[in-house]
Amino acid sequence: MSQTILITGATDGIGRVCAHSFAKSKNELILVGRNPEKLSALVYSLQVHGVNAHSYVADLSLAKETFAVTEKIRNDHSKIDVLLNNAGAYFDKRVVTKEGLESTFALNHLNYYIMALGLLPSLKNANQARIINVASRAHEGVALDFNDILAETNYSGWKQYQRSKLMNIYFTYELAERLNQTKITVNCLHPGFVKTKFGQNNDGLAKVVLTFAQNIFAISEEKGAETSIYLATEPSLSSVTGKYFVKKKERNSSPVSYDKTTRRNLWTYTEDLLKHKFSFKFPGN
């Protein structure tokens, strides 16, 4: 049965591979990215093969743009079966968005939260919807510091990336619990160390080292997309929620990631930030 599937970060890497995979089953695709030329090219490549594909341009590191695009999508699509939160990046040097937020936190965490909560009405209209958050094993070995969650002191690009991936897992577990009386499941995954354009927004030594490591150790984009595709399509997972997957298998995330107090504090912090800084009001709230 054809489904409506939304993919963020759809123009490159895992997102693009997933789009072409889902297109084979003639699913309706909603593709979100920040580069209009790449989006148009991707949509055209799908539409010429009869796929019903739609593009939405947004810089998901900006909360206002992310919130606005959820409103547009929600108005255009009353039902969404799968939300694949895939957009993310690594910033070697600390970058602050024009909204005043650290970019790793804004893109890798806030984006997931806003997309999921903003699209809940459309997800609830599906017979059985799935929210899939691309996390990473990079979350292992770190904890959150709410006194410096925006990494204003002693910034480390890798540590902040690790923390953002831990936030993805906290968010997955908390949202799954909050939606446990609905028909929506929420799961997350580690895609593997994938050879994509991830990290190419950096310059200097960081870019050289990452490119070298990818050339030696990384798996292909197709291999890296397998678990995302599996979580979106596998019938046996229709009622599985609040889990972390690696290589299409359920696995334990780090011990720290199961701390309910921290995950609820992260939810409250995020909720308060969006309410007080941006005055966002999510549908149903």
C-alpha positions as CSV (number, residue, x, y, z in Angstrom):
1,M,0.0,0.0,0.0
2,S,1.3,3.4,-1.0
3,Q,2.3,5.7,1.9
4,T,3.2,9.3,2.4
5,I,6.8,9.6,3.6
6,L,8.6,12.8,4.6
7,I,12.4,12.9,4.5
8,T,14.5,15.8,5.8
9,G,18.0,16.2,4.5
10,A,16.7,14.6,1.3
11,T,19.1,15.8,-1.3
12,D,22.3,14.0,-0.3
13,G,23.6,10.9,1.4
14,I,21.2,8.7,3.3
15,G,18.2,11.0,2.6
16,R,18.6,10.7,-1.1
17,V,19.1,7.0,-1.1
18,C,16.0,6.6,1.1
19,A,14.0,8.8,-1.4
20,H,14.9,6.6,-4.3
21,S,14.2,3.4,-2.3
22,F,10.8,4.6,-1.2
23,A,10.0,5.7,-4.7
24,K,10.3,2.1,-6.0
25,S,7.0,1.3,-4.2
26,K,5.3,4.4,-5.6
27,N,5.0,6.1,-2.2
28,E,4.2,9.8,-2.1
29,L,7.3,11.6,-1.1
30,I,7.7,14.9,0.8
31,L,11.3,16.1,0.5
32,V,12.7,18.8,2.7
33,G,16.1,20.5,2.1
34,R,17.8,23.8,2.1
35,N,19.2,23.8,-1.5
36,P,16.4,24.6,-4.0
37,E,18.4,23.5,-7.1
38,K,19.2,20.1,-5.6
39,L,15.6,19.6,-4.4
40,S,14.3,20.4,-7.9
41,A,16.7,18.0,-9.5
42,L,15.8,15.2,-7.1
43,V,12.0,15.8,-7.5
44,Y,12.4,15.8,-11.3
45,S,14.4,12.6,-11.2
46,L,11.5,11.0,-9.3
47,Q,8.6,12.5,-11.2
48,V,9.9,11.4,-14.6
49,H,9.4,7.8,-13.3
50,G,5.8,8.5,-12.2
51,V,6.5,9.2,-8.5
52,N,4.4,11.7,-6.7
53,A,7.1,13.9,-5.1
54,H,6.9,17.3,-3.4
55,S,9.7,19.6,-2.3
56,Y,9.9,22.1,0.5
57,V,12.9,24.4,0.9
58,A,13.9,25.3,4.5
59,D,17.1,25.9,6.5
60,L,16.4,23.5,9.3
61,S,19.1,25.1,11.5
62,L,16.7,28.0,11.9
63,A,13.8,27.3,14.2
64,K,11.4,29.8,12.5
65,E,12.0,28.3,9.1
66,T,11.5,24.8,10.5
67,F,8.3,25.7,12.2
68,A,7.0,27.5,9.1
69,V,7.7,24.6,6.9
70,T,5.8,22.2,9.2
71,E,2.8,24.5,8.9
72,K,3.0,24.5,5.1
73,I,3.4,20.7,5.0
74,R,0.6,20.2,7.4
75,N,-1.7,22.3,5.4
76,D,-0.8,20.5,2.1
77,H,-0.8,17.0,3.5
78,S,-3.4,16.0,6.0
79,K,-1.9,12.5,6.4
80,I,1.7,11.5,6.8
81,D,2.7,7.9,7.4
82,V,6.4,8.2,8.0
83,L,8.6,11.1,9.2
84,L,12.3,10.4,8.7
85,N,14.3,13.0,10.7
86,N,17.6,12.7,8.9
87,A,19.0,16.3,8.5
88,G,22.1,17.0,10.5
89,A,25.6,18.2,10.5
90,Y,29.0,18.4,12.3
91,F,30.5,21.8,13.0
92,D,34.2,21.7,13.9
93,K,34.2,25.4,14.9
94,R,31.4,26.9,16.9
95,V,28.8,28.5,14.6
96,V,25.9,30.6,15.9
97,T,22.8,30.9,13.8
98,K,21.2,34.3,13.0
99,E,18.6,33.3,15.7
100,G,21.4,33.2,18.3
101,L,21.6,29.5,18.8
102,E,24.6,27.1,18.5
103,S,24.2,25.4,15.1
104,T,24.8,21.8,16.2
105,F,22.1,22.1,18.9
106,A,19.7,24.0,16.5
107,L,20.1,21.6,13.5
108,N,20.6,18.3,15.1
109,H,18.2,18.6,18.0
110,L,15.7,21.5,17.7
111,N,14.9,20.5,14.1
112,Y,13.8,17.0,15.1
113,Y,11.6,18.3,17.9
114,I,9.9,21.0,15.8
115,M,9.3,18.7,12.8
116,A,7.8,15.9,14.9
117,L,5.6,18.1,17.1
118,G,4.6,20.4,14.2
119,L,3.5,17.4,12.1
120,L,1.7,15.4,14.8
121,P,-1.8,16.2,13.4
122,S,-0.9,14.7,10.0
123,L,0.8,11.8,11.6
124,K,-2.2,11.1,13.8
125,N,-4.4,10.9,10.7
126,A,-2.4,7.9,9.4
127,N,-3.5,4.3,10.3
128,Q,-0.2,3.6,11.9
129,A,2.5,6.3,11.6
130,R,6.2,6.1,12.3
131,I,8.7,8.7,13.4
132,I,12.3,7.7,12.7
133,N,15.2,9.8,14.2
134,V,18.7,9.3,12.8
135,A,21.0,9.3,15.8
136,S,24.4,7.8,16.1
137,R,26.7,5.6,18.2
138,A,28.6,8.8,18.7
139,H,26.2,9.5,21.7
140,E,28.2,7.0,23.7
141,G,30.6,8.4,26.3
142,V,29.0,11.8,26.9
143,A,26.4,13.3,29.1
144,L,24.4,16.6,29.0
145,D,25.3,19.7,30.9
146,F,22.3,22.0,31.1
147,N,24.5,24.8,32.3
148,D,26.3,24.8,29.0
149,I,23.9,23.1,26.6
150,L,24.8,25.6,23.8
151,A,28.5,25.0,24.3
152,E,29.5,28.6,25.0
153,T,32.6,27.5,27.0
154,N,35.4,25.2,25.9
155,Y,33.7,24.3,22.6
156,S,34.6,21.0,21.0
157,G,32.9,20.2,17.7
158,W,33.0,16.5,18.3
159,K,31.8,16.6,21.8
160,Q,28.9,18.9,20.9
161,Y,28.0,16.5,18.0
162,Q,28.1,13.6,20.4
163,R,25.7,15.5,22.8
164,S,23.4,16.3,20.0
165,K,23.1,12.6,19.1
166,L,22.4,11.8,22.8
167,M,19.6,14.4,22.6
168,N,18.2,12.5,19.6
169,I,18.0,9.4,21.7
170,Y,16.5,11.2,24.7
171,F,13.9,12.8,22.4
172,T,13.0,9.5,20.9
173,Y,12.5,7.8,24.2
174,E,10.5,10.7,25.7
175,L,8.3,11.2,22.6
176,A,7.6,7.5,22.4
177,E,6.4,7.5,26.0
178,R,4.2,10.6,25.4
179,L,2.6,9.0,22.3
180,N,2.2,5.5,23.7
181,Q,-1.6,5.8,23.6
182,T,-1.6,6.8,19.9
183,K,-1.0,4.9,16.7
184,I,2.4,6.6,16.3
185,T,5.7,4.8,17.0
186,V,9.0,6.6,17.5
187,N,12.4,4.9,17.1
188,C,16.0,5.9,16.4
189,L,19.0,4.4,14.8
190,H,22.8,4.4,14.2
191,P,23.3,4.4,10.5
192,G,27.0,3.5,10.7
193,F,30.0,5.7,9.6
194,V,28.8,6.6,6.2
195,K,30.7,8.1,3.3
196,T,28.5,11.1,2.6
197,K,29.0,14.9,2.4
198,F,28.6,15.0,6.2
199,G,31.1,17.4,7.7
200,Q,32.0,19.0,4.3
201,N,30.6,22.3,5.6
202,N,33.9,22.6,7.6
203,D,37.3,23.7,6.3
204,G,40.9,23.1,7.1
205,L,42.2,20.2,9.0
206,A,38.8,19.0,10.2
207,K,37.6,18.5,6.6
208,V,40.8,16.8,5.5
209,V,40.8,14.3,8.5
210,L,37.1,13.5,8.0
211,T,37.5,13.0,4.3
212,F,40.5,10.7,4.9
213,A,38.6,8.7,7.5
214,Q,35.6,8.3,5.2
215,N,37.7,7.1,2.3
216,I,39.4,4.4,4.6
217,F,36.7,3.3,7.0
218,A,33.3,4.5,5.8
219,I,30.5,2.4,4.5
220,S,28.5,3.3,1.4
221,E,25.4,5.6,1.5
222,E,23.3,2.6,0.4
223,K,24.5,0.5,3.3
224,G,24.1,3.4,5.7
225,A,20.5,3.9,4.6
226,E,19.4,0.3,5.2
227,T,18.3,0.7,8.8
228,S,16.3,3.9,8.1
229,I,14.5,2.1,5.2
230,Y,14.0,-1.0,7.5
231,L,12.4,1.1,10.3
232,A,10.1,2.8,7.8
233,T,8.9,-0.3,6.0
234,E,9.3,-3.5,8.1
235,P,5.7,-4.8,8.9
236,S,6.9,-6.5,12.1
237,L,7.8,-3.1,13.6
238,S,4.3,-1.7,13.4
239,S,3.9,-1.6,17.2
240,V,7.6,-1.3,18.2
241,T,8.4,2.0,19.8
242,G,11.0,3.7,21.9
243,K,13.9,1.6,20.7
244,Y,17.4,2.1,19.3
245,F,18.5,0.1,16.2
246,V,21.9,-0.7,14.8
247,K,22.2,-2.7,11.5
248,K,18.5,-3.4,11.5
249,K,18.7,-4.9,15.0
250,E,17.4,-3.5,18.3
251,R,20.3,-2.6,20.5
252,N,20.9,-0.9,23.9
253,S,21.9,2.7,23.7
254,S,24.4,4.1,26.3
255,P,23.5,3.7,30.0
256,V,23.2,7.5,30.4
257,S,20.6,7.6,27.6
258,Y,18.1,5.8,29.8
259,D,18.0,8.4,32.5
260,K,14.4,9.5,32.6
261,T,15.1,12.6,34.7
262,T,17.6,14.0,32.2
263,R,15.5,13.2,29.2
264,R,12.4,15.0,30.8
265,N,14.6,17.9,31.7
266,L,15.8,18.1,28.0
267,W,12.1,18.1,26.9
268,T,11.2,20.9,29.3
269,Y,14.3,22.9,28.4
270,T,13.5,22.6,24.7
271,E,9.8,23.3,25.2
272,D,10.5,26.4,27.3
273,L,13.2,27.7,24.8
274,L,10.8,27.5,21.8
275,K,7.9,29.0,23.8
276,H,9.8,31.9,25.3
277,K,12.3,32.7,22.6
278,F,10.0,32.1,19.6
279,S,6.5,32.0,21.0
280,F,5.8,28.8,19.1
281,K,2.5,27.2,19.7
282,F,2.3,23.6,18.4
283,P,-1.0,22.3,17.1
284,G,-2.9,20.5,19.9
285,N,-1.0,22.2,22.7
